[in-house]
Amino acid sequence: MANITVRNLSDQTKETLRMQAEQSALSLENHTRHLLQVAAEQPAVKAVDILTLAQHYFGPNGGVELDSPARGTKRQ
């Protein structure tokens, strides 16, 4: 089995993890191991192309259909 050392973890984060472990009736080590295993099983976040995202929300025409006002002048 592998080991990991986590450096520069804030005291607040460690205390939060310790309290969560206590509420789950687990040791801090077991609780942290469980969190890491769950996180590792999640699918990787894939990058989204901004053009694809825009077309999804606004459609191929840009999502805006406006009537152009009549052009002309009001002067006589």
N, C-alpha and C positions, 0 to 999 in steps of 0.2 A: 504494500500500500504506500501511496505517496504522502508526503507532508507538505504543507504550505505554511509559510509565515507571513502574516499580514502586518506590515509596519505602518506607522503614522495613522492609526485608527483613533478617532477622537474618543475621549473619555465618555462623552454622551452616547455615542454609537455603541460602545462596549456595554454601557449600563443598560441601554435599551434592549440589546440582545440578551443580556443576562436576565432582565425582567421577563422577556418573552419566553426564555428557556425555563425559568421558574414556573411561569403560568402553564407551560406545557408539560411540566414534571420531567424535564430533560436537563442534562448537564449543558453548560454553555457550549462545550465541544460538540455534543450530539446535535444540539439545535442548529448550530452554525453549519455542521456537516449536512444536515437535512436541507437547509436553505440553499447551500451551494449545489446540492444534487438537483433540487427542483429547478434552480436557475439554469443549470447546464442542460437540462432536458428540454427547455423552451427552444422553439425554432429561432434561428438567427434573424435579426431584423434586417430586411432587405431594403436597399436604397430605392427611393421612388424618384422617377424621372419627372421633373417639374412640368414638362410639356404633356406627359401622359396624365398627370394629376389635373392640369388645367382643362384638358379635353374631357376628362371624366366629369368635372363639375360644370363646365361651360359649353360643352359640345364642340363639334368641329367648326361651327360658325362664330365661335367666340362667346356664345351665350347671350348676345344682345342683338335684338332686332328692333331698330328704331326707324320711325318714319322721318325722313328729312323734311324740314319745313320748306315751303315754296320760296324760291329765291326771287328777289326783285327789289324794287324800291317803292316807297310810298310817295315819292315826290312827283309832282306833275310836270 
